[in-house]
Amino acid sequence: MKYLFPQVGNLPVDNLAKNAEAYLRDAKITGLIEKQLQSGQSAVWLFAGGVPSMAYMLENGLSRSILQTEFSSVPEDSIRSVRAIKLPDVAGRLATLALESKLQNNTKVTDVAAWKEQVGKWGREQWSGLVEIKSEAIYGLALFWKGELKESDSFFSTPLGPITVFPVFENLNDFPWDVLAYNLPSSEQTYQYAALRHGAMNWMNRILNRYQELVGRKLLQTMDRELNLQVKPWLWKIVFEEVKVVDSHFFVHLQDAEQAYRALLMSMGSQMNIVIGNILTQRILNETFEQTYPDERAILQSLRLVPAAFSE
């Protein structure tokens, strides 16, 4: 059984068992290789932009991390089939969360009304966690953060192709759905990466909004343009769009994300210093930092991504 995104077709690679890894590396592709074993287990290896990420062994819906060498050394005579697929970065980092998270509950959703009722419940509870949706035709993962469904962290494989925007997939009427809700393990790097990403994006969005209030849209667009130019040579999938920054990049390591956000926050602080001066820049950074959620603020502080680091 194909475990992740079964509607996504295989890469055009001869002899997937031997050549898929080289293909993903050389083409700098985000995706995964899945070996389905005669024993009923599956071994999965994730790649982020061609860079090897985590590998896992799956059995009866449970996963455990394994060494990359353990994945590569699975005996050929124990392999029933191999698949290798290309994924957007968002799907890659969601897949990592799915393989690292712990199941909280499993419910059957029979129609759109029942789904909307469940989403409303998560919203009222301010729940943060990962949702996995499975049906005859649909497979998808979506992140809820502080009760809010994050469209920037959603990906569904369907007969119509990949879908990332709600409520399009709801209208496929492919009910019933198995909806599995997972708690995010706060001690794991995958959770810390998610908290860091949302904390950094939340803070940057607030900075951009506050900066525009002071200087107007034209100067904000100038800063956006400079930040997008800074991103380009690094090939980060991060885009500044006026008062919104969208991060679609799959960083393999937490420190890689930290370094990217540090560089961008440093640049934002420097550009604001030039236009509005150090005192106003410090005020914006401090006010907006305090408006982030406490757990987001805690991880930013633990990595020294704090206002004092980005103003003179």
URNORQUI-V969553 format. One record per residue. SS is DSSP state (2 for helix, 1 for strand, 0 for the rest). Layout:
ss->{SS	SS}
//
This chain:
ss->{0	0	0	0	0	0	0	0	0	0	0	0	0	0	0	2	2	2	2	2	2	2	2	2	2	2	0	0	0	0	1	1	1	1	1	1	1	0	0	0	0	1	1	1	1	1	1	1	0	0	1	1	1	1	1	1	1	1	1	0	0	1	1	1	1	1	0	2	2	2	2	2	0	0	0	2	2	2	1	1	1	1	1	1	1	1	0	0	2	2	2	2	2	2	2	2	2	2	2	2	0	1	1	1	1	1	1	1	1	0	0	2	2	2	2	2	2	2	2	2	2	2	2	2	2	0	0	0	1	1	1	1	1	1	0	0	0	0	1	1	1	1	1	1	1	0	0	1	1	1	1	1	1	1	1	1	1	1	0	0	1	1	1	0	0	0	0	2	2	2	2	2	0	0	0	0	1	1	1	1	1	1	1	0	0	0	0	0	2	2	2	2	2	2	2	2	2	2	2	2	2	2	2	2	2	2	2	2	2	2	2	2	2	2	2	0	2	2	2	2	2	2	2	2	2	2	2	2	2	2	2	2	0	0	0	0	0	1	1	1	1	0	0	1	1	1	1	0	0	0	0	0	0	2	2	2	2	2	2	2	2	2	2	2	2	2	2	2	2	2	2	2	2	2	2	2	0	2	2	2	2	2	2	2	2	2	2	2	2	2	0	0	0	2	2	2	2	2	2	2	2	2	0	0	0	0	2	2	2	2	0	0}
//
